[in-house]
């Protein structure tokens, strides 16, 4: 299984966002009830691998149609602000 890429991140204040690209090695999505990006870290410091592309390492949203055994099976995901939180915009309830 290959981890899906974070194809776009619209959360510019995140430490792992560089030019709308996620540079974290892997993100975790969800808190069981909400598809937030648990890896989101609001700071002016920048981290991650500037040459890498973020991927989804785990997903706690068991009710998402892309979730199989707590692993994301979407081809790619988008992260952005939804209700003032950094959320997985690819989340889709079954």
N, C-alpha and C positions, 0 to 999 in steps of 0.2 A: 504494500500500500504506500502510495506517495502522498505526503501532506499537501493539501491545497495551498496555493499561493494567496497572499493578500494582494489582490490586483490593484487596489487603490485604498488610500487612507486619507480621509478628509478632515482628520483631527490634527491640525497643525501644531497645537500646543503639546502634543505627546512627545516624550523624549525619544521615541523610536521613529518618529515621522521626519523624513528628510525629503523635501520636494514632493510631497503627497505620496511617498512610497514608504512602506513599513520596512524598517531595517532590523527589527527584532528577529532572532533566529526562529522563534515560534511564539505564537500567542495562544492564550486560552480564552475561550468564549463562554459567557454565561455564568449566572449565579443560580441556576436551576429554574428561576422564574423569569429572568430577563436576559436577553441576548447581548449583554454588554461585553466590551473587550476588557477582560480582567487584567490584561497586560498594560493597559493605558496608565501612563504616569505623566502628570501635568507638571512640566518643569521647562526652564529655558535651556537646560543642559541637553545635549544630544548624545544618544548611545546607540548601541547595536553595531552591526557590520555595514559600513557605508557602501560596500560593493555587493551585499547580499540582498535577497528578497525575502520578506517575512512570509511565514507559513502558519497554518493553523495546526497547533500541536494537540489540542484537546478541545472538546466541546461538551459543556454540561447541559445543553438544551436537548434533552432526550425527546422532546416533542417536535423537534425540527425535522422536516422531511429529508434533509441532507445528512442526518445523524444516524450512524450505524455503530452500535456498541460504544457510544460516547466519542466517536471519531467522525470528523467531518468528511463527507464524500462529495461535496460540491467541487466543481472544477476549479473554482476560484471564489474568493469572497471579497466584499467591499466593506470597509469600516468607515463610519461617519457619525455625525451628531444626529441623534433622534431623541427628542424630549430632553435636551441638554445633557445627554450622556453619550459616551463613545460606544456605539453599538455595531454589531454585525448586521449590515443592511441586507445581507443575503439570507438571513434567517427567514424561514417560511414554516409556519405551523402545519402539521399533518392534517 
